[in-house]
Every structure is written in C-alpha cells, then in structure tokens.
Amino acid sequence: MSNQGFNLLRKTCALALLAAPLSAFAAPDTGPISTFGLSGSYNKFKLEGGSESDTSHMPQAGLFYNFGNKMTAESGFIYQAGVEAKYGEKDDDKLKEGQADLDLGWRAALDARNFVDFTVGGGYAWTRYEPDTNDYDMELTAKGPFAKAALGYNHQFDDVTMRVELGARHTLDGRAKLDVDDLGSDTVDLKDRTNPYAEVNFLMNQKGTVPIMAGVYYTRTEYKLDGDSPVADNTKLKRDEYGVKVGIAF
C-alpha cells in the first residue's frame, strides 16, 4: 500500500473512532426519568351559594415530583406517576391542596421527530379553600378520586423535546365538607364533573448533564354539592388556574 493510501486509511479510522461516541451521545435517551421541581400559579375563584356570590384571586406555589417516560419515549407503551402539593394565601383567603395521579398510554411515531399518543389514568385529589367572607368563617374541603383521558403530541428538536397535552379529569364519588361559623358543618356528596386541562412542557438540555423541564398549564375545576345541606344552599365553587412548572430531570 502506498504512503498516500496508508495515510488516508489512518485518517478514516481516526474519524470513525471519534464519531462513534459522538453519535451515541447524540441519540436522546428514551428511558423513564424522574423530575422534581417547583410550581407557581394564578387562581381565579367564584364561590356561589344561595343568592350570593364571591370572586377572589390568589397566587399559589408548590412542589411536584413525577416519574415516567411520557416526555422521552418515541413509540410504544408510555406511563407517568406523579404527586404534587400546593399552598396559596392572599389577604385572608387560603388554599391548600394535594394530588397524586397515574397515566398509562400508547404512542405512535409519525416520523423521526413527531409522535402522537393517547393516555388514560386516574388519581386522587384533596383541596381546602378558606375564603374571606367578612361576615363569617368558612372552610370548603373537597376530596375524592378522578379518572382522566388525554391526547398528546411530542416533537423532538435537536436538544429539546416539546409535549402538548389536552385532556379532561372526571371526578368520581367526591365528598365535600363545609364548615360555616355559627351554622355548623355538614358533609355531602359532590356532583361528578368533567374538568378540562391543557399543558405544554419542554424537556431541555437532554444531551447535557442536568436536563431541565419547564412548562405552562391551565385547568378548569368546578365543585358542586350533590343534594341538600342545612349549611349550604346550592353552593358551587368554580376555579380557573394558570400555572408554570420548572424542574430538574434525572
């Protein structure tokens, strides 16, 4: 072999050895990840009872953790389990809540960068709202399981994955306890409601050592007492929540 041919072969082998680890590193990880982070939201409440109604606004902050492959898988079975806790206070209005849920679904690839999926799942939610009514102290505590279903779309950029999810949660056999000063307390069933939600999330720096998840979301929730109560006359609470989430994936 000539010196020129030998040099060409040597350079080719060197480039191949260099490119091999870089190619492996460039491929996004499709396995499950854990994400832990902070959330912040703006809430608008409208409480209706009898012939009166009250509207309030409240900021809220919280923590969340989830585990699954909903942001990373390219096709096939997908899943995600998560928990979150939030607290809000403005003037004398207070809001405390916690939620746990599980999503299961199937994803199909449209091409190398675009994927669609359908998920179903369920969970449990607990909420306590303490509005400042001026005339009396009130606590409305709602809790119960829910079922959920959603459509999702994932797009892979070079180092970022974007996910859009549109879905609904349907409350099942919820219970509400209403405490009103001087009138006592009563526990009644909540009417089953279907509440829509939407979210857009980004998993960034996927090729780096510390991937970051950031997103925005919106939920609409309505609570209505099912049946007559001695302390509540057709009480209904409507809530619109606009929020952001930022976390570290590992």
C-alpha positions as CSV (number, residue, x, y, z in Angstrom):
1,M,0.0,0.0,0.0
2,S,1.3,3.4,-0.9
3,N,2.1,6.0,1.8
4,Q,-0.8,8.2,0.5
5,G,-3.3,5.3,0.8
6,F,-2.0,4.4,4.3
7,N,-2.4,8.0,5.5
8,L,-5.9,8.1,4.1
9,L,-6.9,4.8,5.8
10,R,-5.4,6.1,9.1
11,K,-7.3,9.3,8.9
12,T,-10.5,7.5,8.1
13,C,-10.1,5.1,11.1
14,A,-9.4,8.0,13.4
15,L,-12.5,9.9,12.3
16,A,-14.6,6.7,12.7
17,L,-13.3,6.2,16.3
18,L,-14.1,9.9,17.1
19,A,-17.5,9.8,15.5
20,A,-18.7,6.6,17.2
21,P,-19.0,8.0,20.8
22,L,-20.3,11.3,19.5
23,S,-23.1,9.6,17.6
24,A,-24.0,7.5,20.6
25,F,-24.1,10.6,22.8
26,A,-26.3,12.5,20.3
27,A,-29.1,9.9,20.5
28,P,-31.8,11.1,23.0
29,D,-32.4,8.8,26.0
30,T,-35.8,7.1,25.6
31,G,-36.0,5.6,29.1
32,P,-38.0,6.9,32.1
33,I,-36.9,9.9,34.0
34,S,-37.6,11.5,37.4
35,T,-38.5,15.1,37.6
36,F,-38.6,17.2,40.8
37,G,-39.4,20.9,40.8
38,L,-41.4,24.0,41.7
39,S,-44.7,25.2,40.5
40,G,-46.4,28.6,40.6
41,S,-49.9,29.6,39.5
42,Y,-52.6,32.3,39.4
43,N,-56.1,31.2,40.5
44,K,-59.4,32.8,40.0
45,F,-62.3,31.6,42.2
46,K,-66.0,32.2,42.1
47,L,-68.0,30.9,45.0
48,E,-71.8,30.8,44.7
49,G,-74.2,30.0,47.4
50,G,-77.9,30.8,47.7
51,S,-78.4,34.3,46.3
52,E,-74.8,35.4,46.9
53,S,-71.6,35.1,45.0
54,D,-68.0,36.0,45.8
55,T,-65.0,36.3,43.4
56,S,-61.4,36.1,44.5
57,H,-57.9,35.8,43.1
58,M,-54.9,34.0,44.6
59,P,-51.3,33.2,43.8
60,Q,-50.1,29.7,44.7
61,A,-46.7,27.9,45.0
62,G,-45.9,24.2,45.3
63,L,-43.7,21.2,44.8
64,F,-44.1,18.3,42.3
65,Y,-42.4,15.0,41.5
66,N,-43.1,12.6,38.7
67,F,-41.5,9.5,37.2
68,G,-42.1,8.0,33.7
69,N,-41.3,8.1,30.0
70,K,-44.1,10.4,28.8
71,M,-41.5,13.0,27.8
72,T,-38.9,10.7,26.4
73,A,-40.4,7.6,24.7
74,E,-40.6,7.5,21.0
75,S,-43.2,4.8,20.5
76,G,-45.0,2.0,22.3
77,F,-46.1,1.9,25.9
78,I,-45.9,5.2,27.9
79,Y,-46.6,5.9,31.6
80,Q,-46.1,8.6,34.3
81,A,-46.8,8.7,38.0
82,G,-46.7,11.9,40.0
83,V,-47.5,13.7,43.2
84,E,-47.8,17.4,44.0
85,A,-48.6,19.7,46.9
86,K,-49.6,23.4,46.7
87,Y,-50.4,26.3,49.0
88,G,-51.7,29.8,48.4
89,E,-52.7,32.8,50.5
90,K,-53.9,36.3,49.8
91,D,-55.3,38.6,52.4
92,D,-57.4,36.1,54.5
93,D,-58.1,33.7,51.6
94,K,-56.2,30.4,51.9
95,L,-55.9,27.4,49.6
96,K,-54.2,24.1,50.4
97,E,-54.2,21.0,48.1
98,G,-52.5,17.8,47.2
99,Q,-52.9,15.4,44.3
100,A,-51.5,12.0,43.1
101,D,-52.1,10.5,39.7
102,L,-51.0,7.8,37.2
103,D,-51.1,7.9,33.4
104,L,-50.9,4.9,31.1
105,G,-51.0,5.1,27.3
106,W,-49.6,4.2,23.8
107,R,-47.5,6.3,21.5
108,A,-47.1,6.1,17.7
109,A,-44.4,7.7,15.6
110,L,-45.5,10.0,12.7
111,D,-41.9,10.3,11.6
112,A,-38.4,10.6,13.2
113,R,-39.3,13.7,15.1
114,N,-43.1,13.7,15.6
115,F,-45.2,11.4,17.8
116,V,-48.8,11.2,19.0
117,D,-50.3,9.3,21.9
118,F,-53.4,8.6,23.9
119,T,-53.4,8.2,27.6
120,V,-55.9,7.2,30.3
121,G,-55.4,7.2,34.1
122,G,-56.7,8.2,37.4
123,G,-55.8,9.7,40.8
124,Y,-56.9,11.3,44.0
125,A,-57.2,15.0,44.8
126,W,-57.7,16.9,48.1
127,T,-58.5,20.6,48.2
128,R,-59.3,23.0,51.1
129,Y,-60.5,26.5,50.3
130,E,-60.9,29.1,53.1
131,P,-62.4,32.3,51.6
132,D,-62.5,35.7,53.4
133,T,-66.3,36.3,53.6
134,N,-66.1,39.1,56.1
135,D,-69.4,38.1,57.8
136,Y,-68.4,34.5,58.8
137,D,-65.6,32.0,58.6
138,M,-66.0,29.2,56.0
139,E,-64.0,26.1,55.0
140,L,-64.8,24.1,52.0
141,T,-62.9,20.8,51.8
142,A,-63.3,18.6,48.7
143,K,-61.7,15.2,48.2
144,G,-62.1,12.1,46.0
145,P,-60.8,10.0,43.1
146,F,-60.9,11.0,39.5
147,A,-60.4,9.4,36.1
148,K,-58.6,11.1,33.2
149,A,-58.1,10.8,29.5
150,A,-55.8,12.9,27.2
151,L,-54.3,13.3,23.7
152,G,-50.7,14.1,23.4
153,Y,-48.2,15.3,20.8
154,N,-44.4,15.2,21.1
155,H,-41.9,16.9,18.8
156,Q,-38.1,16.3,19.1
157,F,-35.8,19.2,18.4
158,D,-32.0,18.6,18.4
159,D,-31.7,19.0,22.2
160,V,-35.2,19.7,23.3
161,T,-38.5,17.7,23.4
162,M,-41.8,19.6,23.3
163,R,-45.0,18.0,24.5
164,V,-48.6,19.3,24.2
165,E,-51.3,17.6,26.1
166,L,-55.1,18.2,26.0
167,G,-57.4,16.2,28.3
168,A,-60.1,16.1,31.0
169,R,-60.4,14.8,34.5
170,H,-63.7,13.4,35.6
171,T,-64.4,13.4,39.4
172,L,-65.9,10.2,40.9
173,D,-67.8,9.9,44.1
174,G,-66.3,13.0,45.6
175,R,-67.1,14.3,49.1
176,A,-67.2,17.8,50.4
177,K,-67.3,19.1,53.9
178,L,-68.5,22.6,54.5
179,D,-67.8,24.4,57.8
180,V,-69.6,27.7,58.5
181,D,-69.3,29.7,61.7
182,D,-72.5,29.7,63.8
183,L,-74.2,27.4,61.3
184,G,-72.1,24.2,62.0
185,S,-70.7,21.7,59.5
186,D,-72.0,19.2,57.1
187,T,-70.5,16.5,54.7
188,V,-72.3,15.9,51.5
189,D,-71.5,14.2,48.1
190,L,-70.1,16.2,45.3
191,K,-71.6,16.0,41.8
192,D,-69.4,14.2,39.3
193,R,-67.9,16.8,37.0
194,T,-65.7,16.7,33.9
195,N,-63.0,19.3,34.1
196,P,-60.7,20.2,31.1
197,Y,-57.0,20.9,31.2
198,A,-54.2,21.7,28.9
199,E,-50.4,21.8,29.2
200,V,-47.2,22.4,27.2
201,N,-43.9,21.1,28.5
202,F,-40.3,21.3,27.3
203,L,-37.5,18.9,28.3
204,M,-34.3,20.9,27.6
205,N,-30.6,20.2,27.6
206,Q,-31.2,16.5,27.0
207,K,-27.6,15.9,25.9
208,G,-26.2,17.7,28.9
209,T,-25.5,16.5,32.4
210,V,-28.6,18.2,34.0
211,P,-31.8,18.2,31.8
212,I,-34.3,20.8,32.7
213,M,-38.1,20.5,32.4
214,A,-40.2,23.7,32.1
215,G,-43.9,24.1,31.1
216,V,-47.2,26.0,31.4
217,Y,-50.6,24.7,32.2
218,Y,-54.3,25.6,32.6
219,T,-57.0,23.7,34.5
220,R,-60.7,24.4,35.0
221,T,-62.3,22.8,38.1
222,E,-65.9,23.0,39.3
223,Y,-67.2,21.8,42.7
224,K,-70.9,21.5,43.3
225,L,-72.7,19.9,46.3
226,D,-75.0,17.0,45.4
227,G,-78.1,17.2,47.5
228,D,-79.5,19.5,50.2
229,S,-77.4,20.6,53.1
230,P,-78.5,22.6,56.2
231,V,-75.4,24.9,55.9
232,A,-75.2,25.2,52.1
233,D,-77.9,26.4,49.7
234,N,-76.8,25.3,46.2
235,T,-73.2,26.0,46.9
236,K,-70.8,25.9,43.9
237,L,-67.1,26.8,43.5
238,K,-65.6,27.5,40.1
239,R,-61.8,27.7,39.7
240,D,-59.6,28.7,36.8
241,E,-55.8,28.0,37.3
242,Y,-53.0,29.3,35.1
243,G,-49.6,28.0,36.1
244,V,-45.9,27.3,35.3
245,K,-43.6,24.5,36.3
246,V,-39.8,24.3,36.4
247,G,-37.8,21.2,37.5
248,I,-34.7,19.1,37.2
249,A,-34.8,15.8,35.4
250,F,-32.6,12.9,36.4
